Amino acid sequence: MIYALAVLAGAVWGVLVALLNMAIMKRCLHKNTNSAIMIGNLARTLLDLAAMAAVFLLRDVLPLPYVFVLVGTAAGLSITTIICSYRLAGK
């Protein structure tokens, strides 16, 4: 049960970061310039790395097994980014 809770906590963290990523990308797409999109992609990548690094660096503080939180974070980031990208592409 503790492992499922760890994955769920990581997934929630990953979804929140992915939603922030999509807000950044939507804002950059409205500017409609190549430089804005490149900067947006760089910011999104750095935000993803920061989210994963935060879980890794807080591994001694987290009361849950950090490997499962890390897996949940990666899954939340990936799945939410895919869903939001399809929604942005549909517009």
TIDRENRO-765060 format. One line per 5 residues: number of its first residue (from 1); their letters; for each residue x, y, z negated of N, C-alpha, C, O, CB. Coordinates in Angstrom, 3 decimals. Glycine has a CB too. Example, Ala and Ser with C-alpha at 12.3 -4.5 7.8 and 13.67 -1.06 7.14 Angstrom:
# residues 2
1) AS) 13.190,-5.690,-7.800,12.300,-4.500,-7.800,13.200,-3.300,-7.800,14.236,-3.319,-8.465,11.308,-4.473,-9.046; 12.850,-2.250,-7.080,13.670,-1.060,-7.140,12.900,0.030,-7.870,13.409,1.138,-8.039,14.084,-0.598,-5.725
# end
This chain:
# residues 91
1) MIYAL) 0.815,-1.192,0.000,0.000,0.000,0.000,0.862,1.261,0.000,0.521,2.256,0.640,-0.929,-0.005,-1.198; 1.980,1.212,-0.722,2.860,2.379,-0.796,3.466,2.690,0.567,3.728,3.851,0.884,3.974,2.148,-1.829; 3.689,1.648,1.379,4.254,1.859,2.705,3.251,2.532,3.635,3.612,3.400,4.429,4.712,0.533,3.301; 1.996,2.126,3.530,0.953,2.758,4.345,0.784,4.220,3.951,0.579,5.076,4.812,-0.389,2.006,4.195; 0.869,4.507,2.668,0.768,5.884,2.195,1.953,6.714,2.691,1.790,7.885,3.034,0.696,5.919,0.659
6) AVLAG) 3.137,6.116,2.729,4.327,6.809,3.216,4.193,7.129,4.699,4.532,8.231,5.132,5.584,5.964,2.968; 3.701,6.170,5.477,3.501,6.414,6.915,2.441,7.486,7.116,2.595,8.352,7.978,3.090,5.107,7.650; 1.379,7.443,6.341,0.309,8.439,6.453,0.817,9.832,6.092,0.486,10.804,6.771,-0.875,8.058,5.547; 1.603,9.940,5.051,2.159,11.244,4.661,3.079,11.780,5.754,3.048,12.970,6.071,2.929,11.132,3.322; 3.886,10.913,6.321,4.759,11.330,7.411,3.973,11.729,8.650,4.333,12.680,9.343,5.728,10.222,7.753
11) AVWGV) 2.900,10.999,8.926,2.073,11.316,10.098,1.403,12.678,9.939,1.305,13.442,10.900,1.007,10.225,10.318; 0.947,12.977,8.739,0.334,14.289,8.498,1.359,15.396,8.709,1.051,16.415,9.328,-0.252,14.366,7.069; 2.559,15.210,8.208,3.639,16.182,8.395,3.958,16.329,9.889,4.127,17.444,10.381,4.910,15.749,7.606; 4.037,15.215,10.599,4.329,15.260,12.026,3.236,15.950,12.826,3.534,16.694,13.760,4.533,13.867,12.551; 1.979,15.717,12.479,0.861,16.356,13.181,0.891,17.867,12.947,0.667,18.641,13.878,-0.496,15.763,12.710
16) LVALL) 1.162,18.287,11.726,1.228,19.727,11.447,2.332,20.410,12.255,2.122,21.491,12.804,1.456,19.965,9.952; 3.490,19.791,12.326,4.599,20.363,13.087,4.276,20.346,14.585,4.599,21.301,15.292,5.910,19.586,12.808; 3.648,19.284,15.073,3.291,19.211,16.491,2.250,20.265,16.854,2.297,20.825,17.949,2.765,17.814,16.837; 1.321,20.542,15.960,0.339,21.603,16.230,1.013,22.975,16.279,0.635,23.825,17.085,-0.770,21.598,15.155; 1.999,23.189,15.428,2.779,24.422,15.499,3.550,24.490,16.815,3.658,25.555,17.422,3.747,24.521,14.304
21) NMAIM) 4.081,23.360,17.248,4.774,23.290,18.538,3.853,23.674,19.688,4.255,24.408,20.591,5.329,21.886,18.766; 2.637,23.187,19.657,1.710,23.493,20.741,1.294,24.959,20.724,1.051,25.542,21.781,0.480,22.602,20.649; 1.209,25.559,19.547,0.919,26.994,19.478,2.057,27.800,20.108,1.821,28.785,20.806,0.699,27.434,18.010; 3.285,27.368,19.851,4.441,28.021,20.465,4.389,27.866,21.981,4.603,28.834,22.711,5.758,27.435,19.909; 4.110,26.673,22.452,4.094,26.441,23.893,2.954,27.203,24.569,3.130,27.742,25.662,3.969,24.946,24.184
26) KRCLH) 1.807,27.250,23.935,0.677,27.978,24.520,1.020,29.460,24.663,0.700,30.096,25.667,-0.594,27.801,23.655; 1.666,29.982,23.653,2.073,31.395,23.695,3.095,31.641,24.803,3.035,32.662,25.488,2.659,31.826,22.337; 4.019,30.721,24.979,5.032,30.871,26.027,4.432,30.703,27.423,4.871,31.357,28.369,6.156,29.857,25.820; 3.450,29.846,27.553,2.804,29.656,28.852,2.004,30.882,29.266,1.881,31.166,30.458,1.896,28.436,28.815; 1.463,31.607,28.304,0.709,32.815,28.633,1.612,33.910,29.177,1.163,34.754,29.952,-0.035,33.321,27.408
31) KNTNS) 2.885,33.906,28.779,3.833,34.888,29.317,4.168,34.589,30.767,4.460,35.499,31.542,5.113,34.913,28.483; 4.127,33.309,31.138,4.282,32.879,32.529,5.611,33.301,33.161,5.651,33.732,34.313,3.151,33.427,33.350; 6.689,33.173,32.398,8.026,33.400,32.952,8.886,32.181,32.641,8.654,31.462,31.669,8.672,34.707,32.371; 9.874,31.973,33.486,10.759,30.821,33.275,11.538,30.928,31.971,11.713,29.938,31.260,11.728,30.685,34.439; 12.005,32.132,31.662,12.802,32.287,30.443,11.949,32.044,29.192,12.435,31.469,28.218,13.432,33.693,30.391
36) AIMIG) 10.700,32.473,29.210,9.830,32.248,28.047,9.575,30.758,27.849,9.557,30.276,26.716,8.488,32.999,28.216; 9.381,30.034,28.931,9.131,28.593,28.828,10.385,27.860,28.361,10.297,26.929,27.561,8.660,28.029,30.180; 11.547,28.273,28.855,12.787,27.636,28.403,13.042,27.900,26.921,13.450,27.001,26.187,13.974,28.134,29.233; 12.802,29.131,26.488,12.986,29.458,25.076,11.965,28.697,24.229,12.288,28.234,23.135,12.854,30.985,24.846; 10.746,28.567,24.727,9.723,27.802,24.019,10.097,26.347,23.874,9.913,25.759,22.808,8.404,27.913,24.730
41) NLART) 10.622,25.758,24.937,11.055,24.352,24.864,12.202,24.176,23.878,12.243,23.197,23.132,11.481,23.848,26.252; 13.127,25.120,23.875,14.244,25.055,22.922,13.725,25.184,21.486,14.166,24.457,20.595,15.284,26.171,23.222; 12.797,26.103,21.268,12.234,26.293,19.928,11.478,25.044,19.481,11.565,24.649,18.318,11.297,27.520,19.903; 10.743,24.427,20.390,10.000,23.219,20.042,10.941,22.069,19.687,10.688,21.321,18.743,9.086,22.810,21.198; 12.013,21.936,20.438,12.978,20.881,20.156,13.645,21.096,18.793,13.805,20.158,18.011,14.039,20.821,21.263
46) LLDLA) 14.026,22.340,18.527,14.650,22.637,17.240,13.672,22.426,16.087,14.071,21.985,15.009,15.175,24.074,17.225; 12.407,22.735,16.306,11.400,22.510,15.278,11.198,21.017,15.016,11.043,20.604,13.867,10.077,23.157,15.687; 11.200,20.213,16.071,11.092,18.760,15.903,12.287,18.214,15.118,12.125,17.399,14.210,10.996,18.063,17.278; 13.474,18.667,15.475,14.670,18.229,14.753,14.632,18.664,13.291,15.037,17.916,12.402,15.927,18.780,15.426; 14.143,19.873,13.051,14.058,20.366,11.679,13.057,19.551,10.863,13.286,19.286,9.683,13.665,21.847,11.669
51) AMAAV) 11.952,19.156,11.487,10.955,18.348,10.778,11.530,16.987,10.386,11.329,16.513,9.268,9.700,18.161,11.650; 12.244,16.370,11.320,12.850,15.073,11.021,13.980,15.220,9.996,14.125,14.388,9.101,13.384,14.421,12.312; 14.773,16.281,10.133,15.874,16.503,9.198,15.352,16.804,7.793,15.971,16.410,6.804,16.763,17.653,9.687; 14.226,17.494,7.701,13.650,17.799,6.388,13.277,16.521,5.648,13.522,16.395,4.448,12.415,18.702,6.537; 12.686,15.579,6.364,12.340,14.304,5.733,13.606,13.564,5.314,13.673,13.008,4.217,11.498,13.430,6.692
56) FLLRD) 14.598,13.559,6.183,15.841,12.860,5.866,16.560,13.494,4.677,17.043,12.794,3.788,16.760,12.848,7.082; 16.627,14.820,4.672,17.350,15.494,3.600,16.609,15.443,2.257,17.229,15.550,1.199,17.602,16.934,3.987; 15.302,15.281,2.306,14.511,15.184,1.080,14.297,13.738,0.632,13.435,13.467,-0.205,13.169,15.858,1.281; 15.067,12.826,1.177,14.858,11.398,0.887,15.020,11.058,-0.582,14.364,10.138,-1.070,15.815,10.566,1.693; 15.880,11.777,-1.303,16.064,11.494,-2.729,14.963,12.110,-3.588,14.748,11.685,-4.724,17.416,12.006,-3.190
61) VLPLP) 14.270,13.102,-3.053,13.226,13.800,-3.795,11.861,13.143,-3.570,11.015,13.134,-4.464,13.177,15.278,-3.384; 11.656,12.596,-2.374,10.363,12.001,-2.034,10.089,10.768,-2.895,10.974,9.932,-3.078,10.319,11.628,-0.543; 8.865,10.651,-3.426,8.547,9.471,-4.226,8.187,8.254,-3.366,7.910,7.176,-3.893,7.401,9.786,-5.167; 8.193,8.430,-2.060,7.831,7.363,-1.125,9.080,6.874,-0.398,10.077,7.594,-0.340,6.764,7.856,-0.108; 9.043,5.663,0.158,10.186,5.183,0.942,10.387,6.075,2.171,9.518,6.150,3.040,9.976,3.702,1.373
66) YVFVL) 11.534,6.743,2.235,11.723,7.771,3.254,11.756,7.204,4.669,11.421,7.919,5.613,12.997,8.525,2.986; 12.145,5.951,4.846,12.177,5.371,6.192,10.769,5.321,6.777,10.575,5.596,7.961,12.797,3.954,6.164; 9.807,4.976,5.962,8.432,4.913,6.442,7.857,6.308,6.657,7.051,6.514,7.564,7.564,4.135,5.460; 8.267,7.266,5.829,7.850,8.655,6.048,8.457,9.159,7.353,7.799,9.877,8.107,8.277,9.567,4.853; 9.699,8.790,7.623,10.366,9.195,8.859,9.676,8.590,10.078,9.501,9.267,11.091,11.843,8.782,8.830
71) VGTAA) 9.287,7.335,9.988,8.568,6.683,11.091,7.207,7.349,11.307,6.803,7.583,12.446,8.385,5.169,10.805; 6.510,7.651,10.226,5.226,8.333,10.344,5.363,9.715,10.941,4.521,10.141,11.733,4.564,8.430,8.998; 6.418,10.420,10.569,6.666,11.748,11.128,6.915,11.662,12.623,6.366,12.450,13.393,7.857,12.413,10.431; 7.737,10.717,13.035,8.018,10.552,14.466,6.751,10.186,15.237,6.523,10.695,16.334,9.095,9.473,14.681; 5.935,9.314,14.670,4.692,8.920,15.336,3.726,10.096,15.409,3.110,10.322,16.451,4.034,7.740,14.601
76) GLSIT) 3.587,10.838,14.333,2.700,11.999,14.336,3.139,13.053,15.328,2.312,13.632,16.033,2.630,12.601,12.959; 4.442,13.307,15.385,4.972,14.264,16.352,4.707,13.807,17.786,4.231,14.582,18.615,6.473,14.462,16.132; 5.015,12.564,18.062,4.906,12.051,19.432,3.463,11.999,19.915,3.145,12.510,20.989,5.522,10.667,19.521; 2.604,11.395,19.137,1.219,11.207,19.576,0.506,12.542,19.726,-0.202,12.762,20.709,0.460,10.318,18.588; 0.687,13.430,18.761,0.024,14.723,18.838,0.565,15.566,19.988,-0.200,16.269,20.649,0.184,15.468,17.528
81) TIICS) 1.862,15.505,20.232,2.436,16.246,21.348,1.895,15.737,22.678,1.609,16.534,23.571,3.959,16.147,21.326; 1.754,14.436,22.821,1.209,13.874,24.057,-0.237,14.324,24.258,-0.611,14.737,25.356,1.291,12.333,24.034; -1.042,14.249,23.215,-2.449,14.642,23.331,-2.581,16.124,23.651,-3.356,16.507,24.527,-3.203,14.317,22.038; -1.832,16.951,22.950,-1.910,18.404,23.190,-1.359,18.780,24.560,-1.856,19.717,25.185,-1.146,19.166,22.102; -0.351,18.073,25.032,0.200,18.366,26.360,-0.813,18.054,27.446,-0.921,18.795,28.423,1.488,17.567,26.600
86) YRLAG) -1.554,16.971,27.290,-2.612,16.652,28.263,-3.700,17.724,28.247,-4.239,18.087,29.292,-3.231,15.265,27.961; -4.014,18.223,27.064,-5.025,19.279,26.980,-4.536,20.570,27.629,-5.302,21.243,28.318,-5.401,19.540,25.520; -3.259,20.924,27.416,-2.714,22.116,28.038,-2.612,21.966,29.553,-2.834,22.927,30.290,-1.353,22.429,27.454; -2.280,20.780,30.010,-2.144,20.547,31.454,-3.512,20.560,32.135,-3.613,20.904,33.313,-1.431,19.203,31.721; -4.559,20.190,31.408,-5.891,20.176,31.987,-6.440,21.574,32.241,-7.322,21.756,33.080,-6.824,19.426,31.088
91) K) -5.920,22.555,31.520,-6.378,23.930,31.695,-5.647,24.503,32.851,-5.860,25.663,33.202,-6.167,24.784,30.432
# end
